[in-house]
Amino acid sequence: MAAVHFILHTLTSLLVAVFLLRIVMPLVRADFRNPIGHAVLQVTNPLVMPLRKVLPPAGRVDVASLVALLLVQFAGTALMRGILGAGLAPGPLIVGGLVDLARTVLQLYFWLVLVHVLLSWVAPGQYSPGTQLVHRLCEPLLRPVRRVIPPLGAFDLSPMFVLIGLQALQLLLP
């Protein structure tokens, strides 16, 4: 039973992460014309496009994508609670869904920053669509830390502090 729970939790977390990317990529002006962006669109379009007919964007925020993200998150939380035998009362389901969403956001950014660091060591200065996407997604977190802690020569310590902060925030979640 634990293995089934793990597999379903991992798959729902990955699906939520894809919907998160659908929301965050336009906010950081990431290009959807690369293979990763195209994959994000293909996975999320079946749910987002019907919602977009009734929920227009509000400024730079894609309301249909946000609603789709919440629907997927709450469905995943309900599935996990059902497998564990927990009740499906609306209050705990909403709170659990929001906590799971916060945890997924923190984990996604933890891995993105870690990949950003590894790419800077392995392929510094090289261009690829994946590298560009990771850079665009991480820069809003790294830039404010760089203002406080400037690079020491060739060493940029801002990712380390961001990773510590993301882990600390995860520890604060129930």
MOKANOR-V124854 format. One record per backbone hydrogen bond with DSSP energy under -1.0 kcal/mol. NH is the residue of the N-H (numbers start at 1). CO is the residue of the C=O. E is the energy in kcal/mol with one decimal. If there is no record, write none. Layout:
BEGIN
nh=NH co=CO e=E
nh=NH co=CO e=E
END
This chain:
BEGIN
nh=5 co=1 e=-2.4
nh=6 co=2 e=-2.5
nh=7 co=3 e=-2.6
nh=8 co=4 e=-2.7
nh=9 co=5 e=-2.7
nh=10 co=6 e=-2.6
nh=11 co=7 e=-2.6
nh=12 co=8 e=-2.5
nh=13 co=9 e=-2.3
nh=14 co=10 e=-2.3
nh=15 co=11 e=-2.1
nh=16 co=12 e=-2.6
nh=17 co=13 e=-2.3
nh=18 co=14 e=-1.9
nh=19 co=15 e=-2.0
nh=20 co=16 e=-2.4
nh=21 co=17 e=-2.3
nh=22 co=18 e=-1.8
nh=23 co=19 e=-1.2
nh=24 co=20 e=-2.9
nh=25 co=21 e=-2.7
nh=28 co=24 e=-1.8
nh=30 co=25 e=-3.1
nh=38 co=34 e=-2.6
nh=39 co=35 e=-2.1
nh=40 co=36 e=-2.4
nh=41 co=37 e=-2.1
nh=42 co=38 e=-2.3
nh=43 co=39 e=-2.4
nh=44 co=40 e=-2.2
nh=45 co=41 e=-2.7
nh=47 co=44 e=-1.3
nh=48 co=44 e=-2.6
nh=49 co=45 e=-2.3
nh=51 co=47 e=-1.1
nh=52 co=48 e=-2.3
nh=54 co=51 e=-1.3
nh=55 co=51 e=-2.1
nh=58 co=61 e=-2.6
nh=61 co=58 e=-1.7
nh=63 co=61 e=-1.1
nh=66 co=62 e=-2.1
nh=67 co=63 e=-2.7
nh=68 co=64 e=-2.3
nh=69 co=65 e=-2.5
nh=70 co=66 e=-2.3
nh=71 co=67 e=-2.6
nh=72 co=68 e=-2.6
nh=73 co=69 e=-2.7
nh=74 co=70 e=-2.9
nh=75 co=71 e=-2.3
nh=76 co=72 e=-2.4
nh=77 co=73 e=-2.5
nh=78 co=74 e=-2.4
nh=79 co=75 e=-2.3
nh=80 co=76 e=-2.5
nh=81 co=77 e=-2.7
nh=82 co=78 e=-2.4
nh=83 co=79 e=-2.3
nh=84 co=80 e=-2.0
nh=86 co=81 e=-2.3
nh=93 co=89 e=-2.0
nh=94 co=90 e=-2.6
nh=95 co=91 e=-2.5
nh=96 co=92 e=-2.8
nh=97 co=93 e=-2.3
nh=98 co=94 e=-2.5
nh=99 co=95 e=-2.4
nh=100 co=96 e=-2.7
nh=101 co=97 e=-2.4
nh=102 co=98 e=-2.4
nh=103 co=99 e=-2.5
nh=104 co=100 e=-2.4
nh=105 co=101 e=-2.5
nh=106 co=102 e=-2.4
nh=107 co=103 e=-2.6
nh=108 co=104 e=-2.9
nh=109 co=105 e=-2.4
nh=110 co=106 e=-2.1
nh=111 co=107 e=-2.5
nh=112 co=108 e=-2.4
nh=113 co=109 e=-2.5
nh=114 co=110 e=-2.2
nh=115 co=111 e=-2.7
nh=116 co=112 e=-2.4
nh=117 co=113 e=-2.3
nh=118 co=114 e=-2.4
nh=119 co=115 e=-2.9
nh=120 co=116 e=-1.8
nh=121 co=117 e=-1.3
nh=122 co=118 e=-2.8
nh=123 co=119 e=-2.3
nh=126 co=123 e=-1.4
nh=132 co=128 e=-2.6
nh=133 co=129 e=-2.2
nh=134 co=130 e=-2.5
nh=135 co=131 e=-2.5
nh=136 co=132 e=-2.5
nh=137 co=133 e=-2.3
nh=138 co=134 e=-2.2
nh=139 co=135 e=-2.3
nh=141 co=138 e=-1.5
nh=142 co=138 e=-2.1
nh=143 co=139 e=-2.8
nh=146 co=142 e=-2.3
nh=147 co=143 e=-1.4
nh=149 co=145 e=-3.2
nh=152 co=155 e=-3.0
nh=153 co=151 e=-1.0
nh=155 co=152 e=-2.1
nh=161 co=157 e=-1.7
nh=162 co=158 e=-2.3
nh=163 co=159 e=-2.8
nh=164 co=160 e=-2.2
nh=165 co=161 e=-2.4
nh=166 co=162 e=-2.8
nh=167 co=163 e=-2.3
nh=168 co=164 e=-2.4
nh=169 co=165 e=-2.3
nh=170 co=166 e=-2.0
nh=171 co=167 e=-2.0
nh=172 co=168 e=-1.2
END
